[in-house]
Amino acid sequence: LAGYEKDTQTPADELAASRTARAAVFIRNDPARPTQTGELVDMLPAPKGKRFTTTEQQTLLSHGVATAYVESGVLRIQRDITTY
Protein backbone atom coordinates (compact mmCIF):
# COMPACT_ATOMS: atom_id res chain seq x y z
CA LEU A 1 0.00 0.00 0.00
CA ALA A 2 1.48 3.33 -1.02
CA GLY A 3 0.24 6.77 0.00
CA TYR A 4 0.39 9.82 -2.22
CA GLU A 5 -0.86 13.36 -1.74
CA LYS A 6 -4.37 13.93 -3.07
CA ASP A 7 -3.02 16.70 -5.31
CA THR A 8 -0.50 14.43 -7.05
CA GLN A 9 -0.63 15.26 -10.75
CA THR A 10 -0.52 11.62 -11.91
CA PRO A 11 -3.50 9.22 -11.77
CA ALA A 12 -3.36 6.64 -8.96
CA ASP A 13 -3.34 3.65 -11.32
CA GLU A 14 -0.30 5.02 -13.16
CA LEU A 15 1.51 5.64 -9.86
CA ALA A 16 0.79 2.08 -8.73
CA ALA A 17 2.00 0.61 -12.03
CA SER A 18 5.17 2.71 -12.05
CA ARG A 19 6.03 1.89 -8.45
CA THR A 20 5.40 -1.84 -8.96
CA ALA A 21 7.52 -1.89 -12.13
CA ARG A 22 10.40 -0.05 -10.44
CA ALA A 23 10.32 -2.36 -7.41
CA ALA A 24 10.22 -5.42 -9.70
CA VAL A 25 13.40 -4.29 -11.48
CA PHE A 26 15.22 -3.80 -8.18
CA ILE A 27 14.03 -7.09 -6.67
CA ARG A 28 14.74 -9.10 -9.83
CA ASN A 29 18.33 -7.82 -9.93
CA ASP A 30 18.96 -8.33 -6.20
CA PRO A 31 16.20 -9.51 -3.84
CA ALA A 32 18.11 -8.13 -0.84
CA ARG A 33 18.40 -4.61 -2.27
CA PRO A 34 16.11 -2.00 -0.76
CA THR A 35 13.83 -0.27 -3.25
CA GLN A 36 14.52 3.18 -1.79
CA THR A 37 15.44 6.00 -4.17
CA GLY A 38 13.93 4.29 -7.20
CA GLU A 39 12.87 6.90 -9.75
CA LEU A 40 9.22 6.81 -10.77
CA VAL A 41 9.77 7.79 -14.40
CA ASP A 42 7.39 10.40 -15.88
CA MET A 43 5.27 10.55 -12.69
CA LEU A 44 4.37 14.10 -11.68
CA PRO A 45 4.39 14.85 -7.94
CA ALA A 46 2.06 17.10 -6.00
CA PRO A 47 2.94 20.80 -6.30
CA LYS A 48 5.24 22.32 -3.69
CA GLY A 49 3.24 23.26 -0.62
CA LYS A 50 0.83 20.35 -1.20
CA ARG A 51 3.34 17.59 -0.39
CA PHE A 52 3.43 15.53 2.80
CA THR A 53 5.48 16.98 5.63
CA THR A 54 8.18 14.87 7.28
CA THR A 55 5.82 14.21 10.20
CA GLU A 56 3.06 13.07 7.85
CA GLN A 57 5.48 10.77 6.02
CA GLN A 58 6.65 9.22 9.30
CA THR A 59 3.05 8.69 10.41
CA LEU A 60 2.25 6.89 7.15
CA LEU A 61 5.37 4.73 7.39
CA SER A 62 4.68 3.77 11.00
CA HIS A 63 1.22 2.59 9.94
CA GLY A 64 2.50 0.43 7.07
CA VAL A 65 1.96 2.87 4.20
CA ALA A 66 4.80 3.24 1.69
CA THR A 67 5.83 6.78 0.77
CA ALA A 68 7.61 8.72 -1.95
CA TYR A 69 9.58 11.97 -2.04
CA VAL A 70 10.60 14.54 -4.62
CA GLU A 71 14.24 15.23 -5.46
CA SER A 72 15.08 17.78 -8.14
CA GLY A 73 11.54 17.51 -9.51
CA VAL A 74 11.72 13.69 -9.76
CA LEU A 75 9.34 11.47 -7.77
CA ARG A 76 11.27 8.70 -5.98
CA ILE A 77 10.41 5.79 -3.71
CA GLN A 78 11.17 6.83 -0.15
CA ARG A 79 10.43 3.51 1.48
CA ASP A 80 8.43 0.39 0.73
CA ILE A 81 7.15 -1.04 3.99
CA THR A 82 4.86 -3.77 5.23
CA THR A 83 3.28 -4.68 8.52
CA TYR A 84 2.58 -8.27 9.35
C-alpha positions as CSV (number, residue, x, y, z in Angstrom):
1,L,0.0,0.0,0.0
2,A,1.5,3.3,-1.0
3,G,0.2,6.8,0.0
4,Y,0.4,9.8,-2.2
5,E,-0.9,13.4,-1.7
6,K,-4.4,13.9,-3.1
7,D,-3.0,16.7,-5.3
8,T,-0.5,14.4,-7.0
9,Q,-0.6,15.3,-10.7
10,T,-0.5,11.6,-11.9
11,P,-3.5,9.2,-11.8
12,A,-3.4,6.6,-9.0
13,D,-3.3,3.6,-11.3
14,E,-0.3,5.0,-13.2
15,L,1.5,5.6,-9.9
16,A,0.8,2.1,-8.7
17,A,2.0,0.6,-12.0
18,S,5.2,2.7,-12.0
19,R,6.0,1.9,-8.4
20,T,5.4,-1.8,-9.0
21,A,7.5,-1.9,-12.1
22,R,10.4,0.0,-10.4
23,A,10.3,-2.4,-7.4
24,A,10.2,-5.4,-9.7
25,V,13.4,-4.3,-11.5
26,F,15.2,-3.8,-8.2
27,I,14.0,-7.1,-6.7
28,R,14.7,-9.1,-9.8
29,N,18.3,-7.8,-9.9
30,D,19.0,-8.3,-6.2
31,P,16.2,-9.5,-3.8
32,A,18.1,-8.1,-0.8
33,R,18.4,-4.6,-2.3
34,P,16.1,-2.0,-0.8
35,T,13.8,-0.3,-3.2
36,Q,14.5,3.2,-1.8
37,T,15.4,6.0,-4.2
38,G,13.9,4.3,-7.2
39,E,12.9,6.9,-9.7
40,L,9.2,6.8,-10.8
41,V,9.8,7.8,-14.4
42,D,7.4,10.4,-15.9
43,M,5.3,10.5,-12.7
44,L,4.4,14.1,-11.7
45,P,4.4,14.9,-7.9
46,A,2.1,17.1,-6.0
47,P,2.9,20.8,-6.3
48,K,5.2,22.3,-3.7
49,G,3.2,23.3,-0.6
50,K,0.8,20.4,-1.2
51,R,3.3,17.6,-0.4
52,F,3.4,15.5,2.8
53,T,5.5,17.0,5.6
54,T,8.2,14.9,7.3
55,T,5.8,14.2,10.2
56,E,3.1,13.1,7.8
57,Q,5.5,10.8,6.0
58,Q,6.6,9.2,9.3
59,T,3.0,8.7,10.4
60,L,2.3,6.9,7.2
61,L,5.4,4.7,7.4
62,S,4.7,3.8,11.0
63,H,1.2,2.6,9.9
64,G,2.5,0.4,7.1
65,V,2.0,2.9,4.2
66,A,4.8,3.2,1.7
67,T,5.8,6.8,0.8
68,A,7.6,8.7,-2.0
69,Y,9.6,12.0,-2.0
70,V,10.6,14.5,-4.6
71,E,14.2,15.2,-5.5
72,S,15.1,17.8,-8.1
73,G,11.5,17.5,-9.5
74,V,11.7,13.7,-9.8
75,L,9.3,11.5,-7.8
76,R,11.3,8.7,-6.0
77,I,10.4,5.8,-3.7
78,Q,11.2,6.8,-0.2
79,R,10.4,3.5,1.5
80,D,8.4,0.4,0.7
81,I,7.2,-1.0,4.0
82,T,4.9,-3.8,5.2
83,T,3.3,-4.7,8.5
84,Y,2.6,-8.3,9.3
